[in-house]
């Protein structure tokens, strides 16, 4: 797995998506995750395992009502997992949500 992990530099991304992301049975996941390696985290030293995108940081600061409004926007998009991840990371969902709610305090 280390050889697989290191085939690209840790800063190399495809449209904001890690090269190590794999799909199995319609689900995307990180094959380096400790749950797959008896607790050994193969992401350490390679990935920013504590990274939260700006959208997630903002979401965590909102009250439950505002969070639910954002979740409704997400549901309306009907994204697959990959498109959802990209839209969260590039702030496009956050920007759309803020524009729709600009007259409300966030």
Legacy VTK file of the C-alpha trace (Angstrom):
# vtk DataFile Version 3.0
C-alpha trace
ASCII
DATASET POLYDATA
POINTS 106 float
0.000 0.000 0.000
2.910 2.370 0.644
4.114 1.920 -2.933
0.551 2.552 -4.159
0.278 5.640 -1.919
3.596 7.111 -3.031
3.079 6.738 -6.778
1.992 10.426 -6.803
3.254 13.268 -4.619
1.019 14.155 -1.689
0.217 17.529 -3.282
-1.044 15.966 -6.533
-4.809 16.144 -6.823
-7.324 15.562 -9.627
-9.774 18.448 -9.455
-9.288 18.490 -5.683
-9.613 14.712 -5.322
-6.805 12.547 -3.996
-5.269 10.067 -6.436
-5.537 7.360 -3.785
-9.332 7.477 -3.673
-10.769 4.247 -5.007
-14.282 3.034 -5.808
-15.705 -0.317 -4.891
-19.338 -1.337 -5.273
-20.372 2.252 -6.007
-18.713 3.645 -2.866
-15.599 5.818 -2.724
-13.095 5.389 0.060
-9.486 5.850 1.071
-7.570 2.567 0.907
-5.004 4.005 3.327
-7.496 4.438 6.170
-6.574 2.749 9.483
-9.850 0.799 9.520
-8.445 -1.232 6.626
-5.012 -1.852 8.172
-5.574 -3.044 11.745
-5.401 0.526 13.068
-2.229 1.531 11.189
-2.883 4.862 9.468
-1.091 4.834 6.117
-2.239 8.390 5.473
0.135 9.777 8.126
3.004 11.716 6.601
1.261 11.737 3.240
-2.201 13.229 3.697
-3.620 16.060 5.760
-5.849 13.749 7.791
-7.220 16.642 9.862
-8.241 18.752 6.847
-11.713 20.252 6.859
-12.802 22.175 3.799
-14.058 25.717 4.298
-17.625 24.567 3.652
-17.427 22.026 6.501
-15.910 24.625 8.839
-18.743 27.051 8.053
-21.387 24.332 8.370
-20.097 23.386 11.836
-20.518 27.004 12.994
-24.206 27.227 12.019
-27.222 26.476 14.177
-29.281 23.343 13.452
-31.856 25.241 11.382
-29.211 26.733 9.083
-27.504 23.345 8.774
-30.801 21.767 7.752
-31.275 24.436 5.060
-27.850 23.589 3.675
-28.633 19.857 3.756
-31.804 20.536 1.771
-29.692 22.308 -0.861
-27.407 19.261 -0.969
-30.349 16.889 -1.420
-31.681 18.996 -4.291
-28.395 18.570 -6.155
-28.554 14.761 -6.224
-24.747 14.575 -6.420
-22.809 11.360 -6.589
-20.066 11.038 -3.944
-17.327 12.401 -6.168
-19.215 15.466 -7.391
-20.335 16.138 -3.816
-16.732 16.040 -2.563
-15.511 18.358 -5.305
-18.336 20.860 -4.742
-17.670 20.885 -0.995
-13.940 21.413 -1.444
-14.131 24.115 -4.127
-16.708 26.134 -2.104
-19.258 26.187 -4.945
-22.014 24.822 -2.668
-21.122 27.265 0.083
-21.150 30.198 -2.341
-24.509 29.147 -3.781
-25.971 28.737 -0.298
-24.680 32.113 0.881
-26.061 33.857 -2.215
-29.495 32.275 -1.676
-29.433 33.307 1.972
-27.663 36.673 1.741
-30.499 38.461 3.524
-30.274 36.064 6.459
-27.501 36.272 9.001
-25.139 33.331 8.849
LINES 1 107
106 0 1 2 3 4 5 6 7 8 9 10 11 12 13 14 15 16 17 18 19 20 21 22 23 24 25 26 27 28 29 30 31 32 33 34 35 36 37 38 39 40 41 42 43 44 45 46 47 48 49 50 51 52 53 54 55 56 57 58 59 60 61 62 63 64 65 66 67 68 69 70 71 72 73 74 75 76 77 78 79 80 81 82 83 84 85 86 87 88 89 90 91 92 93 94 95 96 97 98 99 100 101 102 103 104 105
